[in-house]
Amino acid sequence: MNRTAEQMLAAPPRSRPACLNHGFSGETADLGACAAAIRHGSKSFHLASLLLPRRIRSAAYALYAFCRHSDDLIDDPHAGLEALARLHHRLDLIYAGSPGPQACDRAFARVVHAHAIPKAIPLALLDGFAMDLAGRRPENLAELKAYATRVASSVGIMMALVMGRGDAEALARAADLGIAMQLTNIARDVGEDARNGRLYLPRDWLEQAGLEPEAFLRNPVPSAALAGVLHRLLEEADHHYRLGMAGIALLPADCRMAILTAALVYREIGWRLAAGGFDSVTRRMTVPLISKLGLLAQARGATGLAIPAMQQPPDPAAAALVEAAAQAFALSGQDRVPPTHGAEARPGIGRVTSILIRLEADARQEARTRRLAARQRAGLHA
């Protein structure tokens, strides 16, 4: 790549004129909106975010909020290429230092500038959305991993840069973890995706198992043949989990527990799916709160250990993104955060306990809200 740093990296966000603020209260308000997005959008990532150090947490909220907001726009049944074009325009404004009025855009603009995130990475995310809008289905595993890299590894690479890790090995392992999580998502959501006219399982795997993709979309049902395909997919996910989780040792010590917790929770989804006979058509596998708490404790114990990273090149699907991110990081002149070891950087028992209490309270409140909604629905139908 021969592009200059100025072409690859975001311009600093410009200050908003007072006449345009209209009550806007600044960065704090933006981050509050971003934090709400992760709290309501993903329980697994919300749990992991609570474990991140404060210096990383705000940037993680901004990244998640922009990606989630973009994903929601594309998932809208009325969305089309026009929605994608608007996202491209908003990204152009962000990298020009003139983000639009959305809180997530303003927060994201600050993050991509501060952490030398090249435009190629969020552009890859939008490319993944374009694949969805076009109704493209992967013909083989390579195409599936190309999709997973765009919609998931892109986020992992951005998070690695936020944590101050811009060397190729750390970025490659972050990409592996993104691929693993997305393959797990696909295995978990086969039924839901099929009912929405989407199928992400590789066509050649389906045909080798005796499944005709169009027939399955018309009538998605669990079967031994489908179970075999999902078993194969989750084995591939496990390969990338092993690589990605080894790379957690390359992250700053105070970030490892959060990332390992998220990885363990996602991997548990696949294991539970396997234990349930690989039926993701008639039910959607989740990890209950009590199990997440156990995985959190497991992560806290494991992150005090020195786990050597695996010296392997990035998956071919992610190689270009890894190169772009590593080069941008080097061109930015940012200092690499020195590696730290030992248990001293793990969240203390008191903090972990307070997080568990908060999650338990959130779960009780959510249960009360569901019961109230059920009673209201019952009253309407009475």
N, C-alpha and C positions, 0 to 999 in steps of 0.2 A: 504494500500500500504506500503510495507516494503523497497522499494528501497531507497538508500541513495541520498543525494543532488547531489553528483558527478555524479550519474547515470542519474538523472533526468534533470540536468541543463547543459547548454552549456559551453564548455571551452572558455577561452578568445581568441579572434582571434589573430593569430600570425602575427607579422610584416612581410611585404613582402620584400625579399631581393632586393637591388637596381637593380641587374642584371635582375630581373623579372618584373620590373615596366613598361618598354616599354612606357614611357611617361605618365603613370598613375599618376594623380595629387592628389589622396587621397580621403578622406571622402567627400569633397565638390563636386567633380565630381560625385561620387556615388549618393549623395543625389540629384544632379541636374537631373540625369537620372531617379531617382525614382519620383521626382516631375513631370517630363514630363509624366510619366506613368499615374499618377492620373489625370493630367490636360486633357489628351486626352481620358482616359478610362472611366471616370464616372463623369458626370456633378454634380450629387447630392453629391458625396463624395468630389469632388473638392470644392464645395461651403462650405461644412462642414469643410474641412481641413483649409480653409482660416480663419476660426473663432477660430481654436485651438491656444493656446499659443505657442510661438516659441519652448519652451522646449519640447513640445509634438509633434509638427508638423513634425519635421524631422523623428522621429520614426514612426509616422503614414504613412509617405510617403514610408519608407522602408518596412513596413508591407504590405501596399497595393501593392507596386511594385512587391514584391516576389509572393504574392498570385495571382495577375493579370497575371504576366508572366507565372506562373505555369498553371493557368486556360487556357490561350491562347494556351499553348503547347498541353494540353489535347483536346482542342476544334478543333485543326487542323484535317481536315478530314483524313489525313494520319497518325494521331497519333495512337498508340497502346500501348500494355503493355510495349514495349521497352521505350517509352517516360516516362511512369510512373516509370519504373526502374531507368531511369536516374535522375528523380526528387528525388527518394529515396536516390540515391548515393550522389546527391548534398546536400541533407539535412543532411546526415551522415557527410559530410565534414564540413558543417556549424557548427554542434554541436561538432565536433572534434577541432574546432578553425582554420580550414584550408579551408575556402570557396573557391570555384572555381573562375574563372576570371570574371563572370558576376557581373555587378555593384550591382544588386539587391541582389545577394547572399552575397556580402561583407557587404552591409548595413544591411541586415537582421541578419547576424552573430553578428554584434555589438549590435543590438537591443535585440536579444534573450539572449545574455550574460548579458547585462546591466540591463535588467528588469526581470530576473529570469523566463523566459518563458520555461516551461518544454517541452521536445521534443514530449510528447504525444499530445500536442495541434496542431502543424503543421502536425503531422502524421495523425491526424483525418481528416484534410483537404485533404491529399493525399488519405485517405480511401474513402472520398466522390468522388474523381476523379475516383477511381477504380470502384465504383458503376456505374458511367457514362459509363466507357469503357466496362463494362460487360453488359450494356444495362438493368440493373436491374430496375424494375418498382415497386413502393410501392404497397403492397397489401392492406394497411390500413393506417390510420392516424399516428399510432405509427411508422411505417416504414418510412413514409414521414418525420416525425419530426426527426427521426434518421439521415436521409440524410441531412435535413436542419441544424441540429446541426453540422455535419461534415463540410459542405461547408460554413456556415455563422456564427454560434455561435462560432466556433473556432476563427474567426477573432475578434468578439466582446470580447471574453475572453482575447485575446492577447492585445487588446486596453485597457481593464480595467487594466491589469497588467502594461502597459506602463504609465498609469495615476497614478500608485501607489496604486491601489485598488486590494488587494489580498484576502480580506475576502470572505467567502462563499456566503454571501447575495449579495454583489455587483456583484460577478461573476455570480451568478444565474440570476440576472436581466439583465446582459449583454447578457447572453445566450438567454433569452427570446426575447430581441430585435433582435438578429440575426435570431431566428426562425421566428419572425413576418415579417422581411424584406424578408426572403427567400420565405415564403408563398406568399407574395405580388408579388415577382418576378415570381413565378410559375403561379400565376393567370394572370399576365400581358402577359406572353410569351406563352400561350397555343398554339396559332396558329403557331408561329415560331418554337416552339419545335416539334410540330406534323409534320410539313413539313420537319424537320430534323430527323424524326423517333423516337422522344423522347416523353414520356408521364409521367408526374410526379403526376398526379391526382390519388388519391387512387382508386385502382381497385374496392373495395367494394362499394365506393360511386358512381362510374360510373354505376356499375351494378344495384344498388338500384334505380338509376335514369333512368334505361332502356337504357343505352348506352353500346355498346359492344366495348371495347378498340381497338381491331384490326380493326374493321370497321371504327372507328373514325380516326385512324391513316391513313387509306387508303383514307378517304375523310373527312378531318376536316372542319366542317361547324358549325356556331353558331346555337343554338337551345335553347328552353325553358328548356330542361333537363340539358344541359350544364350550362346554367345560374344558375340553382339551385345548381349545384355542386360548381360553383365559389362563389356563395353567401355564401355557407357553409364554404368554404375555407377561405374567407375573414373574416367571423365571428371568426374563430379560430385565424386568424392573429390579429384581434382586441383584443382578449383576451391576447395575448402575448404582444401587444403594450401597453396595460394598465399596465401590470406587468413591462415591460422594461422601460417605461417612468417614472414610479414611482421610479425606481431604479436610475434614473439620479440624484436624490437628494443626492445619496451617492458618486457621483463623485466630484473631486475638482471643486470649484465654477467657475474657469476660463475655465473649459472644458465643462460645462453643455450646454451652448448655442449651441456649435457646434454639440454635439450629439443629442440634442433635435431637431435642425434644420433638420438633416438627417432623424430622425424618422418621423417628421411631413411631410417631402417631400415624403417619401416612403408611409406613410399612406394615403396621398392625392392621390397617384396613385390608390390605392384600391377604394377610395371613387369616383374618377372620372370613374373608370371602372364600378362601381355600377350604377352611374348616366347615363352611356352610355348603359345600358341594359346588362352588363356583356359580351360584345362582344370583346373578345381578340383574335378572330380567324382572322377576316378580317382587324383588325387595332391594332396598338400597342399604348397603352395609355402612354402619357408623361405629365409632369407638365411644363407649359410654364414659362419662366423666370419671368414674372410679378407676377405670383402666388408664385413662390419660394421666391421672395422678400417679399411678404406679410407674408409668413410662417416664414421667417427669423425674421421679426419684431415681429411676435407673439412669437417666441422662446425667443427673447430678453426680452420681457415683462414677460414671464412665469418663466424664470430662476431666477428672483429676488424673487420668492415666495418660501416659505418653504413647499415642497410637501413630506409628509411622505412616506417612502418606504414601500412596502408590504412585511411583514414577511411571506414568503412562501418558501418552499423548491424548488430546481430547478426542472424543468420538468424532468421526468425519462430519457428522451433521452439525456439530458445534464448532468446528475448527475455525471457520471464518470469523465468527463472533468473538471467540477467544482471542484471536489475533488482533482484531480491531480494538477490543477493550485493553489488551496488554500494551498495544502501541500508544493508545490515547493516554493511558496511565503514565507511561514513560515520558511522553511528550509534555505532559502537564507539569512535570517536575515535582510532583507530590512525593513526600517522604513515605517510604514503606513503614508501616507500623511494625516494630520489632516483635518477633515471636516471644511469647511468655509461656511458662510452664508451671505445673503444680496446681494445687487446689485453691490457692489464695485468691484467685480471680473469679472463682465460682460464686454465684449468689449465696449469701449467708442463709443459715437455717431460718432465721427470723423472717427474711424477705420471702423465701420460698413458702413458709407457712402462711404469711399474709396473702400471697398469691392464691394459695389453695383455698383459704377462707373466702376470698373474694369470688373465686370461680364457683365455689359451692353456693354462695349467696346468689350469684347470677343464675345458677341452675335452678334454684328454688323459685326465684322470681319468674323465670321463663316458664316453669311448670305451672305456676299460679296463673300466668297470662294465658297459657294454653287451655287450662280448665275454665277460665272465665269466658274465653272465646267459644269453647264448646257449649257452655251453658247458654250463651247468647244465641248460638245457632239453633240449639234445641228449642229455645223460646220462640224463635222466628218460625220454626216448622210445626209448633204445637197447634 
